[in-house]
């Protein structure tokens, strides 16, 4: 029952079972039951309850620690996971494959290359790298997320078995560092080895096509996606396809894909709006922005930044001032430096240097872009 709760993220049911275990005095009769409860709370993100159970367990073993460390890693709390790992070692409990896999994930989250290297040495010393494909994948992923792409490739080349997760980890690393040619090379090699791409693979490669402006390759990926009927199943994939066409200047295709999506999110709209802005079509961007609001979708900081650029392109000061008001109400002006700079730049381009100066004076941080935006107004 607890495993089902963890799978379904059913925190309410987990609490009921916890209460029942306490009532029947079964909770600490078996460490396996207590660990299952701890794991369920951790997987549901209820770490206060997880720690409460953890502290009450009289004898903690590697499985107990793994439940807590894995929970923190899965929810993006890398520092907490590493802290637990160190405490586990202080208690003289030896890590296993599951521990190392979770800790490597944590290293990738917090970009702790030094700790990741230490784990790499331990894993090799124990001869685990060649025995567990998931551990190998985690090691590749850790190095990739830490930007150590040569090490990621080195580990990748050593692995006796590579699956789609292994390839995705490496391709994602190259994509995030914008090493597009290498990402495309890996993608082709992966297909040559007979491994079918997933939605994650396609998202990465479409991003590469976008920043390389490789429309032909992107169209080929679009065709593959449609053949496998993935477009209607994965909204992130659809959004990335819109973004790829927009970045490549194929705005009609971007609009066509956008209209085929089963539903639209702020990311879908922002991708389309950004494409129109990047191609100097401010009026089209503003029309999209209005339609987005008509659908009841709230803009985010990236959307506002794009629309402010559109206002500057078509000299739509009235709309820009309205955005300025919205941004201030949401408290975004002082939280996002790019957004603050976009407001300054909008006023400059709309011929209101005094308003631009006023906004500039409010910015908590000023970088080269904000200074350049202000200076251009006076020039």
Helices and strands as residue ranges (DSSP letters): H 2-8, H 11-23, H 31-43, H 47-56, H 62-74, H 78-90, H 97-110, H 113-125, H 133-145, H 149-158, H 164-176, H 180-192, H 199-212, H 215-227, H 235-247, H 251-260, H 266-278, H 282-294, H 301-314, H 317-329, H 337-349, H 353-362, H 368-378
